Amino acid sequence: MQLTSATSNAAPRRAGPPVPPDLNALTRELGLLYGCDYNPEQWPREVWHEDVALMRAAAVNLVTVGVFSWALLEPRPGEFELDWLGDVLDLLQASGIAVDLATPTASPPAWLSVRWPETRAVTADGVRLSHGSRNHFCPSSPVYRDRALTIAGALVDRFASHPAVRMWHIGNEYGQVCHCNLCGAEFRAWLRRRYGTLGELNRAWGTTFWSQRYDDWAEVIPPRAAPYLINPTQTLDYRRFASDQLLALYLEQRELVRRATPATPVTTNFMGFHPITDYWRWAPEVDVVADDSYGDPADDDSPLRQSLAHDLMRGLAGGMPWMLMEQAASAVNWRPHNLPKTPAGCGWTRSGRSPMGRTGPASSNGASPPSVPSASTRHSSRTPDPTPGCTAQCARTAPSCAFWTASSARGSRRASGSPLTGRAGGRSRSGPLQATGCGSWTSC
């Protein structure tokens, strides 16, 4: 089934040749797109075939791969290890599962941060962030931008013609802000283009207030920690600048892909009403509008806010179909307390966006890595031990859910030394992906 736009008479999102690629070819072939982020590098190679078998049982037809794989793909500067990713793509292709291949530039490896500390972002308080998390890069760093293009180019050279790759996913959730001196220089250049003269900038910013007038471009800095309130127009312009700076990163990598494979759609994932990124400027630059949506089951108003964000996506897409790239079918790692979703909540998650033009659901994370026992780094991933009530809820809908049937059969096999399968080391999950329906024990 191919979902059509909720606004049948909407004008195309862009006018004039060339017509950009979109999801039409993929949905004509596969129907409704259904899947998740798949992180095979977090699991032993010997379980990959089982992963894919469970995906097929769940009717998964599209997975995002490689979002956070930079350190494994390029373990040392200029040394690429891409064969394992090629094996994953081959396996998915053989099983009829399409791939949305990501450029892994959202989370630079440790060697980049250590060798070139200027690539790490600086907060408004002047603290230079360290590696060990994600999104710690400075968008204005020439070194970061060069290394990001290098790893993206290596992936494009190797996999642009791979038959499994049906979409490209540039970066991840662009929304980083840096206040370093590199960004300060780029900010001043941005302001020159916007205002032309210091006189016009002083007028627009109202700098006669509190003696903020500027007499030299070098005096203009990013909004940083100050004793009291900061000029609101300066802050607003910096948000605009930060969005444009991130958009430039996206465009650099997008053009690499388009030169190699112009017929393959290219996108990145939006974040609803994210305050830093101006999606009205971004939307014309993506071939497919895609959004991440993490509603809170504990918040009765969450469906309303999600619906509002979905209407925004439909508007950004010009009434054309858009894609739900990420959602949480179970717990997320940033909430201090996670309530389980009811079967009705799962159903709304799967189908509630369809009238709003959504063309495919996906979930953020397939499974928790076996080396991560704490919930601190799990992100809506599958866990093996259901509560009795949750199992009962899922069992009521199990006849219509192939994934629940397949994974629960595996989950019933318990043995000493493993919470689930009896394998040495054990797997902290019952299947390879976080299904968007009640097939996930933790989503009910």
For each residue, the residues with C-beta under 8 A, 3 or more apart:
1: 31 32
2: 24 27 28 31 32 359
3: 27 32 321 354 357 358 359
4: 8 321
5: 8 10 314 319 320 321 357
6: 314 319 355 356 357
7: 10 314 319 357
8: 4 5
9:
10: 5 7 318 319 320
11: 15 318 319
12: 15 318 320
13: 283 284 317 318 320
14: 19 20 284
15: 11 12
16:
17:
18: 262
19: 14
20: 14 265 287
21: 25 262 263 264 265 266 287
22: 25 265 287 288 320 321
23: 26 27 33 265 288 321 323 359 360
24: 2 27 28
25: 21 22 28 29
26: 23 29 30 33 62 98 166 167 265
27: 2 3 23 24 30 31 32 33 321 359 360
28: 2 24 25
29: 25 26
30: 26 27 33 61 62 98
31: 1 2 27 61
32: 1 2 3 27 359 360
33: 23 26 27 30 61 62 323 359 360 361 362
34: 58 59 60 61 62 360 361 362 436
35: 38 55 60 61 62 63 64 97 360 362 363 433
36: 60 63 64 362 363 364 365 366 433 434 435 436
37: 63 64 65 67 326 362 363 364 365 366
38: 35 51 55 63 64 65 366 432 433
39: 42 43 65 67 68 69 365 366 367 369
40: 43 45 48 51 65 88
41: 69 72 84
42: 39 367 369 370 371
43: 39 40 47 48 51 367 369 370 427
44: 47 370 425
45: 40 48 84 87
46: 49
47: 43 44 50 51 427 432
48: 40 43 45 51 52 87 88 91
49: 46 52 53 91
50: 47 53 54 432
51: 38 40 43 47 48 54 55 366 431 432 433
52: 48 49 55 56 91 92 95 97 432
53: 49 50 56 57 95 406
54: 50 51 57 58 403 406 407 431 432 433
55: 35 38 51 52 58 60 63 95 97 432 433
56: 52 53 59 60 95 96 97
57: 53 54 402 403 405 406
58: 34 54 55 401 402 403 406 431 433 435 439
59: 34 56 402 403
60: 34 35 36 55 56 63 97 433
61: 30 31 33 34 35 96 97 98
62: 26 30 33 34 35 97 98 99 100 166 167 360 362
63: 35 36 37 38 55 60 92 97 98 99 100 362 366 433
64: 35 36 37 38 67 99 100 101 102 169 325 362
65: 37 38 39 40 85 88 89 92 99 100 101 102
66: 69 73 85 101 102 103 104 155
67: 37 39 64 102 104 106 169 172
68: 39 104 106 107 134 172
69: 39 41 66 72 73 85 102 104
70: 73 74 104 105 107 108 109 151
71: 74 75 107 109 110
72: 41 69 75 81 84
73: 66 69 70 80 81 82 85 104 151 154 155
74: 70 71 77 78 79 80 81 109 150 151 154
75: 71 72 79 81 109 111
76: 79 111
77: 74 111 112 115 147
78: 74 150
79: 74 75 76
80: 73 74 151 154
81: 72 73 74 75 84
82: 73 85 86 154 155 158 159
83: 86 87
84: 41 45 72 81 87 88
85: 65 66 69 73 82 88 89 155 159
86: 82 83 89 90 158 159 162
87: 45 48 83 84 90 91
88: 40 48 65 84 85 91 92
89: 65 85 86 92 93 99 101 159 162 164 165
90: 86 87 93 94 164
91: 48 49 52 87 88 94 95
92: 52 63 65 88 89 95 97 98 99 164
93: 89 90 96 97 99 162 163 164
94: 90 91
95: 52 53 55 56 91 92
96: 56 61 93
97: 35 52 55 56 60 61 62 63 92 93 164
98: 26 30 61 62 63 92 164 166 167
99: 62 63 64 65 89 92 93 162 164 165 166 167
100: 62 63 64 65 166 167 168 169 267
101: 64 65 66 89 155 159 165 167 168 169
102: 64 65 66 67 69 168 169 170 171 172
103: 66 148 151 152 155 168 169 170 171 253
104: 66 67 68 69 70 73 107 151
105: 70 108 137 148 151 152 170 171 249 253
106: 67 68 134 135 171 172 173
107: 68 70 71 104 134 135 136 172
108: 70 105 112 113 119 131 136 137 144 147 148
109: 70 71 74 75 112 113 131
110: 71 113 114 131 132
111: 75 76 77 114 115
112: 77 108 109 115 116 119 131 143 144 147
113: 108 109 110 116 117 119 120 130 131 136
114: 110 111 117 131
115: 77 111 112
116: 112 113 119 141 143 144
117: 113 114 120 128
118: 138 141 143 180 182
119: 108 112 113 116 137 138 141 143 144 147
120: 113 117 128 129 130 131 136 137 138
121: 128 129 136 137 138 176 177 178 179 180
122: 126 127 128 129 138 178 179 180 183
123: 126 127 129 179
124: 179 222 223 224 225
125: 224 225
126: 122 123 179 224 225
127: 122 123
128: 117 120 121 122 180
129: 120 121 122 123 136
130: 113 120 136
131: 108 109 110 112 113 114 120 136
132: 110
133: 136
134: 68 106 107
135: 106 107 173 175 176
136: 107 108 113 120 121 129 130 131 133
137: 105 108 119 120 121 141 144 148 176 178
138: 118 119 120 121 122 141 144 178 180 182 183
139: 144 145 176 178 183 242 245 246 248 249
140: 178 180 182 183 185 186 245
141: 116 118 119 137 138 144 145 182
142: 145 146 182
143: 112 116 118 119 146 147
144: 108 112 116 119 137 138 139 141 147 148
145: 139 141 142 148 149 249 252
146: 142 143 149 150
147: 77 108 112 119 143 144 150 151
148: 103 105 108 137 144 145 151 152 249 252 253
149: 145 146 152 153 252 253 256
150: 74 78 146 147 153 154
151: 70 73 74 80 103 104 105 147 148 154 155
152: 103 105 148 149 155 156 170 253 256 257
153: 149 150 156 157 256
154: 73 74 80 82 150 151 157 158
155: 66 73 82 85 101 103 151 152 158 159
156: 152 153 159 160 256 257 260 261
157: 153 154 160 260
158: 82 86 154 155 162
159: 82 85 86 89 101 155 156 162 165
160: 156 157 165 257 260 261 264
161: 261
162: 86 89 93 99 158 159 165
163: 93
164: 89 90 92 93 97 98 99
165: 89 99 101 159 160 162 168 261 264
166: 26 62 98 99 100 264 265
167: 26 62 98 99 100 101 264 265 266 267 288
168: 100 101 102 103 165 254 257 261 264 265 266 267
169: 64 67 100 101 102 103 172 267 268 269 325
170: 102 103 105 152 250 253 254 257 266 267 268
171: 102 103 105 106 174 249 250 253 268
172: 67 68 102 106 107 169 268 269
173: 106 135 268 269 271 292
174: 171 246 247 249 250 268 277
175: 135 246 271 274 276 277
176: 121 135 137 139 242 246
177: 121 238 242 276
178: 121 122 137 138 139 140 182 183 242
179: 121 122 123 124 126 183 184 222 223 224
180: 118 121 122 128 138 140 183 184
181: 184 185
182: 118 138 140 141 142 178 185 186
183: 122 138 139 140 178 179 180 186 187 222 245
184: 179 180 181 187 188 220 221 222
185: 140 181 182 188 189
186: 140 182 183 189 190 241 245
187: 183 184 190 191 220 221 222 238 241
188: 184 185 191 192 217 218 220
189: 185 186 192 193
190: 186 187 193 194 237 241 244 245
191: 187 188 194 195 201 217 220 237 241
192: 188 189 195 196 217
193: 189 190
194: 190 191 237
195: 191 192 198 200 201 204
196: 192 200
197: 200 201
198: 195 201 202 214 215 216 217
199: 202 203
200: 195 196 197 203 204
201: 191 195 197 198 204 205 207 214 220
202: 198 199 205 207 208 213 214
203: 199 200 206
204: 195 200 201 233
205: 201 202 212 231 233 234 237
206: 203 209 231 233
207: 201 202 212 213 214 231
208: 202 211 212 213
209: 206 212 231
210:
211: 208
212: 205 207 208 209 231
213: 202 207 208
214: 198 201 202 207 217 219 220
215: 198 219
216: 198 219
217: 188 191 192 198 214 220
218: 188
219: 214 215 216
220: 184 187 188 191 201 214 217
221: 184 187 224
222: 124 179 183 184 187 238
223: 124 179 226 230 231 234 235 238
224: 124 125 126 179 221
225: 124 125 126
226: 223 229 230
227:
228:
229: 226 232
230: 223 226 234 235
231: 205 206 207 209 212 223 234 235
232: 229 235 236
233: 204 205 206 236 237
234: 205 223 230 231 237 238
235: 223 230 231 232 238 239
236: 232 233 239 240
237: 190 191 194 205 233 234 240 241
238: 177 187 222 223 234 235 241 242
239: 235 236 242 243 275 276
240: 236 237 243 244 278
241: 186 187 190 191 237 238 244 245
242: 139 176 177 178 238 239 245 246 276
243: 239 240 246 247 276 277 278 281 282
244: 190 240 241 247 248 278 281
245: 139 140 183 186 190 241 242 248 249
246: 139 174 175 176 242 243 249 250 276 277
247: 174 243 244 250 251 277 281 282 285
248: 139 244 245 251 252
249: 105 139 145 148 171 174 245 246 252 253
250: 170 171 174 246 247 253 254 268 282 285
251: 247 248 254 255 285
252: 145 148 149 248 249 255 256
253: 103 105 148 149 152 170 171 249 250 256 257
254: 168 170 250 251 257 258 266 285
255: 251 252 258 259
256: 149 152 153 156 252 253 259 260
257: 152 156 160 168 170 253 254 260 261 264 266
258: 254 255 261 262 266
259: 255 256 262
260: 156 157 160 256 257
261: 156 160 161 165 168 257 258 264
262: 18 21 258 259
263: 21
264: 21 160 165 166 167 168 257 261
265: 20 21 22 23 26 166 167 168 287 288
266: 21 167 168 170 254 257 258 286 287
267: 100 167 168 169 170 286 287 288 289 290 323 325
268: 169 170 171 172 173 174 250 286 290
269: 169 172 173 290 291 292 325 326
270: 274 277 279 282 289 290 291 292 313 316
271: 173 175 274 277 291 292
272: 291 292 293 305 306 309 312
273: 308 309 312
274: 175 270 271 277 279
275: 239
276: 175 177 239 242 243 246
277: 174 175 243 246 247 270 271 274 282
278: 240 243 244 281 282
279: 270 274 282 283 312 316
280: 283 316
281: 243 244 247 278 284 285
282: 243 247 250 270 277 278 279 285 286
283: 13 279 280 286 289 316 317 318
284: 13 14 281
285: 247 250 251 254 281 282
286: 266 267 268 282 283 289 290
287: 20 21 22 265 266 267
288: 22 23 167 265 267 322 323
289: 267 270 283 286 313 316 317 320 322 323
290: 267 268 269 270 286 322 323 324 325
291: 269 270 271 272 309 310 313 322 323 324 325
292: 173 269 270 271 272 325 326 327 364
293: 272 306 309 310 324 326 327 353
294: 326 327 328 332 364 380
295: 299 302 303 305 306 327 328 349
296: 299 302 335 339
297: 302 338 339 340 341 342 345
298: 337 338 339
299: 295 296 302
300:
301: 304 305
302: 295 296 297 299 305 306
303: 295 306 307 348 352
304: 301 307 308
305: 272 295 301 302 308 309
306: 272 293 295 302 303 309 310 352
307: 303 304 310 311 352 356
308: 273 304 305 311 312
309: 272 273 291 293 305 306 312 313
310: 291 293 306 307 313 314 353 356 358
311: 307 308 314 315 356
312: 272 273 279 308 309 315 316
313: 270 289 291 309 310 316 317 322 356 357 358
314: 5 6 7 310 311 317 319 322 356 357
315: 311 312 318 319
316: 270 279 280 283 289 312 313 322
317: 13 283 289 313 314 320 321 322 357
318: 10 11 12 13 283 315
319: 5 6 7 10 11 314 315 357
320: 5 10 12 13 22 289 317 357
321: 3 4 5 22 23 27 317 357 358 359
322: 288 289 290 291 313 314 316 317 357 358 359
323: 23 33 267 288 289 290 291 358 359 360 362
324: 290 291 293 327 353 358 360 361 362
325: 64 169 267 269 290 291 292 362
326: 37 269 292 293 294 362 363 364
327: 292 293 294 295 324 349 361 362 363 364 380 436
328: 294 295 331 332 363 364 379 380
329: 341 346 349 363 380 434 435 436 437 440 442 443
330: 338 340 341 380 381 382 383 434 440 442 443
331: 328 335 338 375 378 380 442
332: 294 328 335 338 379 380
333: 375 376 377 378 379
334:
335: 296 331 332 338
336:
337: 298
338: 297 298 330 331 332 335
339: 296 297 298
340: 297 330 390 442 443 444
341: 297 329 330 345 346 349 443 444
342: 297 345 346 393 444
343: 346 347 393 394 396 397 438 444
344: 347 348
345: 297 341 342 348 349
346: 329 341 342 343 349 350 436 437 438 443 444
347: 343 344 350 351 352 437 438
348: 303 344 345 351 352
349: 295 327 329 341 345 346 352 361 436 437
350: 346 347 361 436 437
351: 347 348 354
352: 303 306 307 347 348 349 355
353: 293 310 324 356 357 358 361
354: 3 351 358
355: 6 352
356: 6 307 310 311 313 314 353
357: 3 5 6 7 313 314 317 319 320 321 322 353
358: 3 310 313 321 322 323 324 353 354 361
359: 2 3 23 27 32 33 321 322 323
360: 23 27 32 33 34 35 62 323 324
361: 33 34 324 327 349 350 353 358 436
362: 33 34 35 36 37 62 63 64 323 324 325 326 327 436
363: 35 36 37 326 327 328 329 366 380 433 434 435 436
364: 36 37 292 294 326 327 328 379 380 434
365: 36 37 39 368 378 379 380 381 434
366: 36 37 38 39 51 63 363 381 382 432 433 434
367: 39 42 43 381 382 427 428 429 431 432 433 434
368: 365 372 377 378 381 382 383 428 429
369: 39 42 43 372 377
370: 42 43 44 425 426 427 428
371: 42
372: 368 369 377 378 428
373: 428
374: 377 378
375: 331 333 378
376: 333
377: 333 368 369 372 374
378: 331 333 365 368 372 374 375 381 383
379: 328 332 333 364 365
380: 294 327 328 329 330 331 332 363 364 365 434
381: 330 365 366 367 368 378 429 434
382: 330 366 367 368 407 429 430 431 432 433 434 440 441 442
383: 330 368 378 428 429 430 441 442
384: 411 419 420 427 428 429 430 441
385: 419 441
386: 390 391 394 411 441 442
387: 390 391
388: 391 392
389: 392 393
390: 340 386 387 393 394 441 442 444
391: 386 387 388 394 395 408 441
392: 388 389 395 396
393: 342 343 389 390 396 397 438 444
394: 343 386 390 391 397 398 401 404 408 438 439 440 441 444
395: 391 392 398
396: 343 392 393
397: 343 393 394 400 401 404 437 438
398: 394 395 401 404 405 408 438
399:
400: 397
401: 58 394 397 398 404 405 435 437 438 439
402: 57 58 59 405 406 439
403: 54 57 58 59 406 407 431 433 435 437 439 440
404: 394 397 398 401 407 408 435 438 439 440
405: 57 398 401 402 408 409
406: 53 54 57 58 402 403 409 410 431
407: 54 382 403 404 410 411 430 431 439
408: 391 394 398 404 405 411 412 430 441
409: 405 406 412 413
410: 406 407 413 420 421 430 431
411: 384 386 407 408 420 430 441
412: 408 409
413: 409 410 420 421 422
414: 418 419 420 422
415: 418 421 422
416: 422
417: 422 424 426
418: 414 415 421 422 423 424 425 426 427
419: 384 385 414 426 428
420: 384 410 411 413 414 426 427 428 429 430
421: 410 413 415 418 426 427
422: 413 414 415 416 417 418 426
423: 418 426 427
424: 417 418
425: 44 370 418
426: 370 417 418 419 420 421 422 423
427: 43 47 367 370 384 418 420 421 423
428: 367 368 370 372 373 383 384 419 420
429: 367 368 381 382 383 384 420 432
430: 382 383 384 407 408 410 411 420 441
431: 51 54 58 367 382 403 406 407 410 435
432: 38 47 50 51 52 54 55 366 367 382 429
433: 35 36 38 51 54 55 58 60 63 363 366 367 382 403
434: 36 329 330 363 364 365 366 367 380 381 382 440 442 443
435: 36 58 329 363 401 403 404 431 438 439 440 443
436: 34 36 327 329 346 349 350 361 362 363 443
437: 329 346 347 349 350 397 401 403 440 443
438: 343 346 347 393 394 397 398 401 404 435 443 444
439: 58 394 401 402 403 404 407 435 443
440: 329 330 382 394 403 404 434 435 437 443 444
441: 382 383 384 385 386 390 391 394 408 411 430 444
442: 329 330 331 340 382 383 386 390 434
443: 329 330 340 341 346 434 435 436 437 438 439 440
444: 340 341 342 343 346 390 393 394 438 440 441
